[in-house]
Amino acid sequence: MRVAEAVQRSGHVAIVGRPSVGKSTLLNALVGARISITSRKPQTTRHRVAGIHTEAGVQYVFVDTPGFQTQHASKLNTRLARAVRDALIDVDAIVFVADAARITGADRDVLAMLPNGVPVIAALNKTDALANKRALLPRIAEWSTAREFTAIIPISAERGTGLPALKTAIADLLPAGAALYDDDTLTDRDERFLASEFVREQIFRQLGDEVPYSTAVVIDAFAQEGELRRISATVLVDKPSQRAILVGKEGARMKTIASHARAEMEKLFGGRVFLEVWVRVKRGWAQSDAMLNRLGY
């Protein structure tokens, strides 16, 4: 890999916000690749994921933060909350993402946990969904009283609107210094981790509200043979009834999940993928320190 040259600024930027405001979608849009999983369900992200974007004169290391898991009380939730706090340590800037249509108590709760002394940019997302764009002006005025922001920028992560202005505002906050990563690096996570996330993403997208939050994905084997990657994964669930829902009639639902996950892997990895996915009942996995350690939480 060629190390980026002539980078005058580089640094870490945390992306924070309440669930369902589009943090992962924004990270992917800023990086230009789907490295953080997304779904319409809240609290999909569980792991800290860094997305890296290098351009002339600047390298951004964007850090996507987990959402707080309110569906189930468990040791997993405690670790996720700690992961959010840890992600804010030693960052150079914070992008606070909010829905441009409204300000909520949950937004204010997130603002309250942000550390003092770190510059914060407010990114008002989903402007494409506003029927009346003139509503933005009073919303910006309202946000300006919530906290001292270095900038308040309306954006649409889905459509890319406002992202150049957002990147410029972020670059102004990054310290002078050489690149932290090679210029063709997209993320600090390896393909094994990304494979597990793509499977978990499809579980969220294909199923209802409850089952996805009770699942975890373990990569049992990952081998590369030329451009072909052979991957074996196990989905952990709490109950036999959840296993039945995941597998579906004659395995149809799991085939759909695996097929969509494989397609996303092939796009990002740039090669063919052979994927096997199994479902196993593992009662209490979200309360097991040993299992949580194995899963990287």
C-alpha positions in Angstrom: 0.0 0.0 0.0 1.1 3.5 -0.7 1.2 5.8 2.3 -0.6 9.1 1.8 1.7 12.0 1.1 1.3 15.7 1.6 -1.4 15.4 4.2 -1.4 18.6 6.3 -4.2 17.6 8.6 -5.5 14.4 10.0 -7.5 13.3 13.0 -10.4 11.4 14.6 -14.0 12.5 14.3 -16.7 10.9 16.4 -20.2 10.6 14.8 -22.8 10.6 17.6 -26.6 11.0 17.9 -29.7 9.3 19.1 -30.9 6.1 17.4 -32.3 6.3 13.8 -30.8 9.7 12.9 -28.6 8.2 10.2 -25.1 8.0 11.8 -24.0 4.9 9.9 -25.5 6.2 6.7 -23.5 9.4 7.1 -20.3 7.5 7.8 -20.7 5.4 4.7 -21.5 8.5 2.6 -18.4 10.4 3.9 -16.1 7.4 3.3 -17.7 6.5 0.0 -18.2 2.8 0.8 -20.6 0.7 2.9 -18.5 -0.2 5.9 -21.0 0.4 8.6 -24.3 -1.6 8.6 -27.6 0.2 8.3 -31.3 -0.6 8.7 -34.5 1.2 9.4 -34.6 -0.3 12.8 -33.0 1.8 15.7 -29.9 0.7 17.5 -28.5 -1.5 14.7 -24.8 -0.5 15.3 -23.2 -2.3 18.2 -19.5 -1.9 17.5 -17.2 1.1 17.2 -16.3 1.2 13.5 -13.8 3.7 12.0 -14.2 4.8 8.4 -11.2 6.5 6.8 -11.3 9.0 4.0 -8.2 10.6 2.5 -8.2 13.4 0.0 -5.8 16.2 -0.9 -4.4 17.7 2.2 -6.5 15.9 4.8 -7.3 12.5 6.2 -10.5 12.0 8.2 -10.9 9.1 10.6 -14.6 8.9 11.2 -15.7 6.9 14.2 -19.3 5.5 14.2 -20.6 5.0 17.7 -23.1 2.3 18.9 -26.6 3.2 19.7 -27.9 2.6 23.2 -29.7 -0.8 23.3 -32.9 -0.1 25.2 -34.8 -3.2 24.1 -33.2 -5.6 26.6 -31.4 -5.0 29.8 -28.1 -7.0 29.8 -24.4 -6.9 30.2 -24.3 -6.2 26.5 -26.1 -2.9 27.0 -23.6 -1.9 29.7 -20.7 -2.6 27.3 -22.3 -0.7 24.5 -22.9 2.4 26.7 -19.2 2.2 27.7 -18.2 1.9 24.0 -20.0 5.2 23.3 -18.2 7.0 26.1 -14.8 5.4 25.1 -15.3 6.5 21.5 -15.4 10.2 22.6 -12.0 10.0 24.3 -9.2 11.7 22.5 -11.2 12.6 19.4 -10.4 15.9 17.7 -13.9 16.8 16.8 -17.5 15.5 17.1 -20.3 15.5 14.6 -23.6 15.5 16.4 -26.3 14.1 14.0 -29.9 15.1 14.5 -33.1 14.9 12.5 -33.6 18.2 10.7 -37.4 17.9 11.3 -37.4 18.0 15.1 -35.4 18.2 18.3 -36.2 15.6 21.0 -35.4 14.9 24.6 -33.2 12.0 23.4 -31.1 14.5 21.3 -30.6 16.6 24.4 -29.5 13.5 26.4 -26.8 12.8 23.8 -25.6 16.4 23.9 -25.4 16.2 27.7 -22.9 13.3 27.5 -20.5 15.0 25.1 -17.2 16.0 26.7 -16.3 19.6 27.3 -13.3 21.0 25.3 -14.0 19.1 22.1 -15.5 21.1 19.2 -18.9 19.9 18.1 -20.5 20.4 14.7 -24.3 19.8 14.4 -25.3 18.0 11.2 -29.1 18.3 10.7 -29.8 15.3 8.6 -32.7 14.1 6.4 -33.3 17.6 4.9 -34.6 15.8 1.8 -37.6 14.6 3.8 -38.7 18.2 4.7 -41.8 19.3 2.8 -41.0 22.9 3.6 -37.3 23.8 3.4 -38.1 27.2 5.1 -38.6 25.2 8.3 -34.9 24.8 8.5 -34.2 28.3 9.6 -36.2 28.2 12.8 -34.8 24.7 13.5 -31.2 26.0 13.1 -32.1 28.9 15.5 -33.5 26.4 18.0 -30.4 24.2 17.8 -28.1 27.2 18.3 -29.5 27.6 21.8 -29.0 23.9 22.8 -25.2 24.1 22.8 -22.3 26.1 21.5 -21.6 24.5 18.1 -18.7 25.4 15.9 -21.1 25.1 12.9 -24.7 23.9 12.2 -24.9 22.4 8.8 -28.1 21.0 7.1 -27.4 17.7 5.2 -28.9 14.7 3.6 -26.6 11.7 4.2 -28.8 9.6 1.9 -28.5 12.0 -1.1 -25.1 13.6 -0.3 -26.5 17.1 0.1 -24.3 19.4 2.3 -21.5 16.8 2.8 -18.8 19.0 1.1 -19.6 21.8 3.5 -19.6 19.4 6.4 -16.2 18.0 5.5 -14.7 21.5 5.1 -16.0 22.4 8.6 -14.5 19.2 10.0 -11.1 19.7 8.3 -10.7 23.1 9.9 -10.9 21.5 13.3 -8.3 18.7 12.6 -4.7 19.1 13.9 -1.8 19.5 11.6 0.0 16.1 11.0 0.8 13.3 8.7 -1.7 10.6 7.6 -2.6 8.0 10.2 -3.4 5.3 7.7 -2.4 4.3 4.1 -4.4 6.4 1.6 -6.3 3.4 0.2 -7.5 2.2 3.7 -11.3 2.5 4.2 -11.7 1.1 7.7 -9.8 -0.1 10.8 -11.8 -3.3 10.8 -10.8 -6.5 8.9 -12.9 -8.5 6.5 -13.8 -11.1 9.1 -15.5 -8.5 11.2 -17.2 -6.9 8.2 -18.5 -10.3 7.1 -20.2 -10.8 10.5 -21.7 -7.3 10.3 -23.2 -7.9 6.9 -24.9 -11.1 8.1 -26.3 -9.2 11.2 -27.5 -6.3 8.9 -29.6 -8.7 6.9 -31.1 -10.2 10.0 -32.2 -6.6 11.0 -33.5 -5.9 7.5 -35.4 -9.2 7.0 -37.0 -9.7 10.4 -39.4 -7.9 12.8 -38.6 -5.8 15.7 -37.7 -8.3 18.5 -35.7 -11.1 17.1 -32.7 -9.1 15.6 -31.9 -7.6 19.0 -31.6 -11.2 20.5 -29.0 -12.3 17.9 -25.3 -12.2 17.5 -23.0 -13.5 14.7 -19.8 -15.5 15.1 -17.5 -16.1 12.1 -16.3 -19.7 12.6 -14.0 -19.8 9.5 -12.7 -17.3 7.0 -10.4 -18.6 4.3 -9.3 -16.9 1.1 -8.5 -18.9 -2.0 -7.4 -16.5 -4.7 -10.3 -14.1 -5.2 -12.7 -16.5 -3.5 -13.5 -16.2 0.2 -15.0 -19.1 2.0 -16.9 -18.0 5.1 -18.7 -20.0 7.7 -20.9 -18.1 10.2 -23.1 -19.0 13.2 -26.0 -16.9 14.3 -26.6 -17.1 18.0 -30.2 -16.7 19.4 -31.7 -17.0 22.9 -34.6 -19.3 22.2 -35.6 -22.2 20.0 -38.6 -20.1 18.8 -36.2 -17.4 17.5 -34.2 -20.0 15.7 -37.4 -21.2 13.9 -38.2 -17.7 12.8 -34.7 -17.1 11.5 -34.5 -20.3 9.6 -38.0 -20.0 8.1 -40.0 -22.6 6.3 -37.6 -25.1 4.8 -34.7 -22.7 5.5 -36.1 -20.1 3.1 -35.6 -17.0 5.3 -32.0 -17.9 6.2 -31.3 -18.5 2.5 -32.5 -15.0 1.8 -30.4 -13.5 4.6 -27.3 -15.3 3.5 -27.8 -14.4 -0.2 -28.2 -10.7 0.5 -25.2 -10.7 2.9 -23.0 -12.5 0.4 -23.9 -9.9 -2.3 -22.9 -7.1 0.0 -19.6 -8.8 0.9 -18.7 -9.3 -2.8 -19.3 -5.6 -3.5 -16.9 -4.5 -0.7 -14.4 -7.3 -0.9 -14.2 -7.2 -4.7 -14.3 -11.0 -5.2 -16.6 -14.0 -5.0 -17.8 -15.2 -1.6 -19.0 -18.7 -0.6 -21.1 -18.2 2.6 -22.5 -20.8 4.9 -24.7 -19.6 7.8 -26.0 -21.8 10.7 -28.3 -20.9 13.6 -27.6 -22.1 17.1 -29.5 -21.6 20.4 -27.2 -20.1 23.0 -29.3 -19.1 26.0 -28.1 -16.0 27.9 -25.3 -15.1 25.4 -25.9 -11.3 26.1 -25.3 -11.9 29.8 -22.1 -14.0 29.3 -18.8 -12.2 29.8 -17.0 -15.0 28.0 -19.3 -14.8 25.0 -19.3 -11.0 24.9 -15.5 -11.1 24.9 -15.5 -13.5 22.0 -17.8 -11.3 20.1 -15.6 -8.3 20.7 -18.0 -6.2 22.8 
